[in-house]
Amino acid sequence: MSITNKQIRSIASLAKLHLSSEAEEKYKDELNTVLEYFSSLAQIDTTHIEPTNQLTGLQNIFREDIVEQCPERTHQRLLKEVSLMKGRYIAVPKIFIKE
């Protein structure tokens, strides 16, 4: 499989990047090198190799998600620090703007 300049432009557009034609060529060559490497890995016979997804033996430690009531005095003090409220909710600025 080989990456085309059109695919590079599409990826750049998704990432909101503006690439020069030289950069497009550079990234196309680099991605094609990576794909060739993965293609060579696909040729390796792994039929007798046991899958490994974790080497350290560590496990996630989960705690129960318990809702605790905040004392009214603390609650009121925290709300005084909020710059914008909409009803009972704290309003925050948008971080994603649709163009």
PyMOL CGO cylinders between C-alpha atoms (Angstrom):
from pymol import cmd
from pymol.cgo import CYLINDER

trace = [
    CYLINDER, 0.00, 0.00, 0.00, 1.24, 3.44, -0.85, 0.3, 1, 1, 1, 1, 1, 1,
    CYLINDER, 1.24, 3.44, -0.85, 0.12, 6.85, 0.41, 0.3, 1, 1, 1, 1, 1, 1,
    CYLINDER, 0.12, 6.85, 0.41, -0.71, 9.44, -2.24, 0.3, 1, 1, 1, 1, 1, 1,
    CYLINDER, -0.71, 9.44, -2.24, -0.36, 13.22, -2.14, 0.3, 1, 1, 1, 1, 1, 1,
    CYLINDER, -0.36, 13.22, -2.14, -4.15, 13.46, -2.10, 0.3, 1, 1, 1, 1, 1, 1,
    CYLINDER, -4.15, 13.46, -2.10, -4.26, 11.32, 1.07, 0.3, 1, 1, 1, 1, 1, 1,
    CYLINDER, -4.26, 11.32, 1.07, -1.54, 13.47, 2.66, 0.3, 1, 1, 1, 1, 1, 1,
    CYLINDER, -1.54, 13.47, 2.66, -3.59, 16.62, 1.91, 0.3, 1, 1, 1, 1, 1, 1,
    CYLINDER, -3.59, 16.62, 1.91, -6.67, 14.95, 3.41, 0.3, 1, 1, 1, 1, 1, 1,
    CYLINDER, -6.67, 14.95, 3.41, -4.79, 13.99, 6.59, 0.3, 1, 1, 1, 1, 1, 1,
    CYLINDER, -4.79, 13.99, 6.59, -3.32, 17.50, 6.83, 0.3, 1, 1, 1, 1, 1, 1,
    CYLINDER, -3.32, 17.50, 6.83, -6.79, 18.98, 6.43, 0.3, 1, 1, 1, 1, 1, 1,
    CYLINDER, -6.79, 18.98, 6.43, -8.15, 16.80, 9.24, 0.3, 1, 1, 1, 1, 1, 1,
    CYLINDER, -8.15, 16.80, 9.24, -5.28, 17.94, 11.45, 0.3, 1, 1, 1, 1, 1, 1,
    CYLINDER, -5.28, 17.94, 11.45, -5.86, 21.56, 10.38, 0.3, 1, 1, 1, 1, 1, 1,
    CYLINDER, -5.86, 21.56, 10.38, -2.33, 21.77, 8.95, 0.3, 1, 1, 1, 1, 1, 1,
    CYLINDER, -2.33, 21.77, 8.95, -1.29, 23.77, 5.94, 0.3, 1, 1, 1, 1, 1, 1,
    CYLINDER, -1.29, 23.77, 5.94, 1.54, 21.97, 4.15, 0.3, 1, 1, 1, 1, 1, 1,
    CYLINDER, 1.54, 21.97, 4.15, 3.77, 23.16, 1.33, 0.3, 1, 1, 1, 1, 1, 1,
    CYLINDER, 3.77, 23.16, 1.33, 4.23, 20.81, -1.61, 0.3, 1, 1, 1, 1, 1, 1,
    CYLINDER, 4.23, 20.81, -1.61, 7.75, 20.00, -0.29, 0.3, 1, 1, 1, 1, 1, 1,
    CYLINDER, 7.75, 20.00, -0.29, 6.30, 19.06, 3.10, 0.3, 1, 1, 1, 1, 1, 1,
    CYLINDER, 6.30, 19.06, 3.10, 3.63, 16.91, 1.41, 0.3, 1, 1, 1, 1, 1, 1,
    CYLINDER, 3.63, 16.91, 1.41, 6.34, 14.98, -0.41, 0.3, 1, 1, 1, 1, 1, 1,
    CYLINDER, 6.34, 14.98, -0.41, 8.42, 14.62, 2.76, 0.3, 1, 1, 1, 1, 1, 1,
    CYLINDER, 8.42, 14.62, 2.76, 5.49, 13.27, 4.79, 0.3, 1, 1, 1, 1, 1, 1,
    CYLINDER, 5.49, 13.27, 4.79, 4.36, 11.03, 1.95, 0.3, 1, 1, 1, 1, 1, 1,
    CYLINDER, 4.36, 11.03, 1.95, 7.82, 9.46, 1.78, 0.3, 1, 1, 1, 1, 1, 1,
    CYLINDER, 7.82, 9.46, 1.78, 8.02, 9.07, 5.56, 0.3, 1, 1, 1, 1, 1, 1,
    CYLINDER, 8.02, 9.07, 5.56, 4.56, 7.49, 5.83, 0.3, 1, 1, 1, 1, 1, 1,
    CYLINDER, 4.56, 7.49, 5.83, 5.32, 5.15, 2.94, 0.3, 1, 1, 1, 1, 1, 1,
    CYLINDER, 5.32, 5.15, 2.94, 8.50, 4.06, 4.76, 0.3, 1, 1, 1, 1, 1, 1,
    CYLINDER, 8.50, 4.06, 4.76, 6.47, 3.30, 7.89, 0.3, 1, 1, 1, 1, 1, 1,
    CYLINDER, 6.47, 3.30, 7.89, 3.88, 1.36, 5.87, 0.3, 1, 1, 1, 1, 1, 1,
    CYLINDER, 3.88, 1.36, 5.87, 6.63, -0.66, 4.18, 0.3, 1, 1, 1, 1, 1, 1,
    CYLINDER, 6.63, -0.66, 4.18, 8.03, -1.54, 7.61, 0.3, 1, 1, 1, 1, 1, 1,
    CYLINDER, 8.03, -1.54, 7.61, 4.62, -2.68, 8.85, 0.3, 1, 1, 1, 1, 1, 1,
    CYLINDER, 4.62, -2.68, 8.85, 4.18, -4.67, 5.68, 0.3, 1, 1, 1, 1, 1, 1,
    CYLINDER, 4.18, -4.67, 5.68, 7.46, -6.47, 6.38, 0.3, 1, 1, 1, 1, 1, 1,
    CYLINDER, 7.46, -6.47, 6.38, 6.26, -7.19, 9.94, 0.3, 1, 1, 1, 1, 1, 1,
    CYLINDER, 6.26, -7.19, 9.94, 3.11, -8.76, 8.52, 0.3, 1, 1, 1, 1, 1, 1,
    CYLINDER, 3.11, -8.76, 8.52, 5.31, -11.37, 6.80, 0.3, 1, 1, 1, 1, 1, 1,
    CYLINDER, 5.31, -11.37, 6.80, 6.67, -12.71, 10.09, 0.3, 1, 1, 1, 1, 1, 1,
    CYLINDER, 6.67, -12.71, 10.09, 5.28, -16.08, 11.17, 0.3, 1, 1, 1, 1, 1, 1,
    CYLINDER, 5.28, -16.08, 11.17, 3.83, -15.64, 14.66, 0.3, 1, 1, 1, 1, 1, 1,
    CYLINDER, 3.83, -15.64, 14.66, 1.66, -18.77, 14.77, 0.3, 1, 1, 1, 1, 1, 1,
    CYLINDER, 1.66, -18.77, 14.77, 3.53, -20.27, 17.76, 0.3, 1, 1, 1, 1, 1, 1,
    CYLINDER, 3.53, -20.27, 17.76, 4.00, -17.01, 19.66, 0.3, 1, 1, 1, 1, 1, 1,
    CYLINDER, 4.00, -17.01, 19.66, 1.62, -16.33, 22.52, 0.3, 1, 1, 1, 1, 1, 1,
    CYLINDER, 1.62, -16.33, 22.52, 0.00, -12.87, 22.41, 0.3, 1, 1, 1, 1, 1, 1,
    CYLINDER, 0.00, -12.87, 22.41, 1.30, -10.43, 24.98, 0.3, 1, 1, 1, 1, 1, 1,
    CYLINDER, 1.30, -10.43, 24.98, -0.61, -7.36, 26.02, 0.3, 1, 1, 1, 1, 1, 1,
    CYLINDER, -0.61, -7.36, 26.02, 0.96, -6.65, 29.40, 0.3, 1, 1, 1, 1, 1, 1,
    CYLINDER, 0.96, -6.65, 29.40, 4.47, -7.35, 30.67, 0.3, 1, 1, 1, 1, 1, 1,
    CYLINDER, 4.47, -7.35, 30.67, 4.66, -5.82, 34.14, 0.3, 1, 1, 1, 1, 1, 1,
    CYLINDER, 4.66, -5.82, 34.14, 1.83, -7.65, 35.90, 0.3, 1, 1, 1, 1, 1, 1,
    CYLINDER, 1.83, -7.65, 35.90, 0.37, -4.35, 37.08, 0.3, 1, 1, 1, 1, 1, 1,
    CYLINDER, 0.37, -4.35, 37.08, -3.40, -4.07, 37.36, 0.3, 1, 1, 1, 1, 1, 1,
    CYLINDER, -3.40, -4.07, 37.36, -5.71, -1.09, 37.37, 0.3, 1, 1, 1, 1, 1, 1,
    CYLINDER, -5.71, -1.09, 37.37, -7.03, -0.17, 40.78, 0.3, 1, 1, 1, 1, 1, 1,
    CYLINDER, -7.03, -0.17, 40.78, -10.58, 1.07, 40.61, 0.3, 1, 1, 1, 1, 1, 1,
    CYLINDER, -10.58, 1.07, 40.61, -12.52, 2.75, 43.34, 0.3, 1, 1, 1, 1, 1, 1,
    CYLINDER, -12.52, 2.75, 43.34, -16.23, 3.15, 43.57, 0.3, 1, 1, 1, 1, 1, 1,
    CYLINDER, -16.23, 3.15, 43.57, -17.47, 6.45, 42.18, 0.3, 1, 1, 1, 1, 1, 1,
    CYLINDER, -17.47, 6.45, 42.18, -19.33, 7.92, 45.13, 0.3, 1, 1, 1, 1, 1, 1,
    CYLINDER, -19.33, 7.92, 45.13, -21.06, 11.30, 44.97, 0.3, 1, 1, 1, 1, 1, 1,
    CYLINDER, -21.06, 11.30, 44.97, -20.42, 13.27, 48.13, 0.3, 1, 1, 1, 1, 1, 1,
    CYLINDER, -20.42, 13.27, 48.13, -22.29, 16.40, 49.10, 0.3, 1, 1, 1, 1, 1, 1,
    CYLINDER, -22.29, 16.40, 49.10, -20.21, 19.51, 49.46, 0.3, 1, 1, 1, 1, 1, 1,
    CYLINDER, -20.21, 19.51, 49.46, -20.92, 21.60, 52.58, 0.3, 1, 1, 1, 1, 1, 1,
    CYLINDER, -20.92, 21.60, 52.58, -23.13, 24.58, 51.66, 0.3, 1, 1, 1, 1, 1, 1,
    CYLINDER, -23.13, 24.58, 51.66, -20.60, 27.10, 52.93, 0.3, 1, 1, 1, 1, 1, 1,
    CYLINDER, -20.60, 27.10, 52.93, -17.83, 25.62, 50.75, 0.3, 1, 1, 1, 1, 1, 1,
    CYLINDER, -17.83, 25.62, 50.75, -20.23, 25.40, 47.81, 0.3, 1, 1, 1, 1, 1, 1,
    CYLINDER, -20.23, 25.40, 47.81, -21.14, 29.09, 48.06, 0.3, 1, 1, 1, 1, 1, 1,
    CYLINDER, -21.14, 29.09, 48.06, -17.50, 30.12, 48.46, 0.3, 1, 1, 1, 1, 1, 1,
    CYLINDER, -17.50, 30.12, 48.46, -16.53, 28.18, 45.32, 0.3, 1, 1, 1, 1, 1, 1,
    CYLINDER, -16.53, 28.18, 45.32, -19.39, 29.64, 43.28, 0.3, 1, 1, 1, 1, 1, 1,
    CYLINDER, -19.39, 29.64, 43.28, -18.20, 33.17, 44.16, 0.3, 1, 1, 1, 1, 1, 1,
    CYLINDER, -18.20, 33.17, 44.16, -15.02, 32.40, 42.19, 0.3, 1, 1, 1, 1, 1, 1,
    CYLINDER, -15.02, 32.40, 42.19, -16.91, 31.46, 39.01, 0.3, 1, 1, 1, 1, 1, 1,
    CYLINDER, -16.91, 31.46, 39.01, -16.87, 34.16, 36.34, 0.3, 1, 1, 1, 1, 1, 1,
    CYLINDER, -16.87, 34.16, 36.34, -19.97, 33.07, 34.37, 0.3, 1, 1, 1, 1, 1, 1,
    CYLINDER, -19.97, 33.07, 34.37, -23.05, 31.15, 35.42, 0.3, 1, 1, 1, 1, 1, 1,
    CYLINDER, -23.05, 31.15, 35.42, -26.02, 29.99, 33.33, 0.3, 1, 1, 1, 1, 1, 1,
    CYLINDER, -26.02, 29.99, 33.33, -28.78, 29.19, 35.75, 0.3, 1, 1, 1, 1, 1, 1,
    CYLINDER, -28.78, 29.19, 35.75, -27.39, 26.69, 38.24, 0.3, 1, 1, 1, 1, 1, 1,
    CYLINDER, -27.39, 26.69, 38.24, -24.50, 25.70, 35.96, 0.3, 1, 1, 1, 1, 1, 1,
    CYLINDER, -24.50, 25.70, 35.96, -20.98, 26.99, 35.47, 0.3, 1, 1, 1, 1, 1, 1,
    CYLINDER, -20.98, 26.99, 35.47, -20.47, 28.24, 31.90, 0.3, 1, 1, 1, 1, 1, 1,
    CYLINDER, -20.47, 28.24, 31.90, -17.08, 27.74, 30.27, 0.3, 1, 1, 1, 1, 1, 1,
    CYLINDER, -17.08, 27.74, 30.27, -15.77, 29.09, 26.95, 0.3, 1, 1, 1, 1, 1, 1,
    CYLINDER, -15.77, 29.09, 26.95, -16.05, 26.92, 23.86, 0.3, 1, 1, 1, 1, 1, 1,
    CYLINDER, -16.05, 26.92, 23.86, -12.86, 25.15, 22.89, 0.3, 1, 1, 1, 1, 1, 1,
    CYLINDER, -12.86, 25.15, 22.89, -14.08, 23.70, 19.60, 0.3, 1, 1, 1, 1, 1, 1,
    CYLINDER, -14.08, 23.70, 19.60, -15.29, 26.19, 17.05, 0.3, 1, 1, 1, 1, 1, 1,
    CYLINDER, -15.29, 26.19, 17.05, -16.93, 24.89, 13.89, 0.3, 1, 1, 1, 1, 1, 1,
    CYLINDER, -16.93, 24.89, 13.89, -15.57, 26.74, 10.90, 0.3, 1, 1, 1, 1, 1, 1,
]
cmd.load_cgo(trace, "trace")
